[in-house]
Amino acid sequence: MTREWQSAEHAAAYLERADRVPHRSAGETTLVDEIPAIVHRVLDLGSGDGRLLDLVLRARPDARGVALDFSPPMLEQLNIRFASSPRVEIANHDLERPLPDLGTFDAVVSSFAIHHLPHERKRQLYEEIWTVLESGGVFCNLEHVASVSPGAHERFLGAMGITAADEDPSNKLLDMETQLRWLREIGFADVDCYWKWRELALLVGRKR
Ligand SMILES: C[S@@+](CC[C@H](N)C(=O)[O-])C[C@H]1O[C@@H](n2cnc3c(N)ncnc32)[C@H](O)[C@@H]1O
């Protein structure tokens, strides 16, 4: 298990800078645009404080959501954000283990979370997402992916205003092409990167 996210300091440090991630809102808006107009159930993997699920549910007012995370401080934030919302269920689960039985979904979304899993587990999780998606459903992963070279990674850090010493030790970055290939192999259609800024990429696949 990635221990960093169990710490209140680690979670608070991320939440404090979350709004300053460059171009983030462009990625989030593009993600919401990829979700069908009518969705009944949405699963958000590694929800953090629920910012992405909140955006999705505001854009799709008839939908209900499941927010999944394993970090006690993030689960606390989720409980605060969605305290008065009967539309949201909160699941405490470690994504390094197989998804629990949460039913099926019209959309599975995630932002900046799956890159914390070992590569082998990323691929298994993509297969599990396929299984829980309804036909016509979509998987949208706004993700932190690996740069094409150490130099490009250094330039990304510079653009983020941080150095290698500030990097999250729980990151397990993987290149975008491998992940797109995995999604195609699993059976997803229309697989592509729908938005990208340096190491931040929106990977989308649909289940016909
Ligand atoms: C960088 S934050 C992103 C949070 C949120 N999705 C957002 O966009 O602001 C990464 C999130 O993934 C969660 N996470 C990391 N590893 C996880 C795991 N193995 N199981 C469940 N959640 C995990 C962390 O607890 C944290 O909330």
Ligand as a Chemical Component Dictionary entry (heavy atoms), coordinates in Angstrom:
data_LIG
# 
_chem_comp.id                   LIG 
_chem_comp.type                 NON-POLYMER 
_chem_comp.pdbx_formal_charge   0 
_chem_comp.three_letter_code    LIG 
# 
loop_
_chem_comp_atom.comp_id 
_chem_comp_atom.atom_id 
_chem_comp_atom.alt_atom_id 
_chem_comp_atom.type_symbol 
_chem_comp_atom.charge 
_chem_comp_atom.model_Cartn_x 
_chem_comp_atom.model_Cartn_y 
_chem_comp_atom.model_Cartn_z 
_chem_comp_atom.pdbx_ordinal 
LIG C1  C1  C 0  -3.234 13.351 -6.369 1  
LIG S1  S1  S 1  -4.629 12.896 -5.431 2  
LIG C2  C2  C 0  -5.966 13.230 -6.558 3  
LIG C3  C3  C 0  -7.273 13.361 -5.841 4  
LIG C4  C4  C 0  -8.465 13.763 -6.720 5  
LIG N1  N1  N 0  -8.809 12.735 -7.668 6  
LIG C5  C5  C 0  -8.172 15.056 -7.439 7  
LIG O1  O1  O 0  -8.128 15.072 -8.676 8  
LIG O2  O2  O -1 -7.974 16.067 -6.766 9  
LIG C6  C6  C 0  -4.493 11.128 -5.485 10 
LIG C7  C7  C 0  -5.626 10.434 -4.757 11 
LIG O3  O3  O 0  -5.531 9.019  -5.018 12 
LIG C8  C8  C 0  -5.742 8.327  -3.812 13 
LIG N2  N2  N 0  -5.044 7.049  -3.883 14 
LIG C9  C9  C 0  -3.725 6.831  -4.087 15 
LIG N3  N3  N 0  -3.455 5.509  -4.024 16 
LIG C10 C10 C 0  -4.653 4.896  -3.778 17 
LIG C11 C11 C 0  -5.028 3.540  -3.577 18 
LIG N4  N4  N 0  -4.125 2.552  -3.622 19 
LIG N5  N5  N 0  -6.318 3.268  -3.334 20 
LIG C12 C12 C 0  -7.259 4.267  -3.263 21 
LIG N6  N6  N 0  -6.953 5.565  -3.440 22 
LIG C13 C13 C 0  -5.665 5.871  -3.696 23 
LIG C14 C14 C 0  -5.150 9.241  -2.745 24 
LIG O4  O4  O 0  -5.624 8.931  -1.466 25 
LIG C15 C15 C 0  -5.573 10.604 -3.241 26 
LIG O5  O5  O 0  -6.833 10.964 -2.759 27 
# 
loop_
_chem_comp_bond.comp_id 
_chem_comp_bond.atom_id_1 
_chem_comp_bond.atom_id_2 
_chem_comp_bond.value_order 
_chem_comp_bond.pdbx_ordinal 
LIG C1  S1  SING 1  
LIG S1  C2  SING 2  
LIG S1  C6  SING 3  
LIG C2  C3  SING 4  
LIG C3  C4  SING 5  
LIG C4  N1  SING 6  
LIG C4  C5  SING 7  
LIG C5  O1  DOUB 8  
LIG C5  O2  SING 9  
LIG C6  C7  SING 10 
LIG C7  O3  SING 11 
LIG C7  C15 SING 12 
LIG O3  C8  SING 13 
LIG C8  N2  SING 14 
LIG C8  C14 SING 15 
LIG N2  C9  SING 16 
LIG N2  C13 SING 17 
LIG C9  N3  DOUB 18 
LIG N3  C10 SING 19 
LIG C10 C11 SING 20 
LIG C10 C13 DOUB 21 
LIG C11 N4  SING 22 
LIG C11 N5  DOUB 23 
LIG N5  C12 SING 24 
LIG C12 N6  DOUB 25 
LIG N6  C13 SING 26 
LIG C14 O4  SING 27 
LIG C14 C15 SING 28 
LIG C15 O5  SING 29 
# 
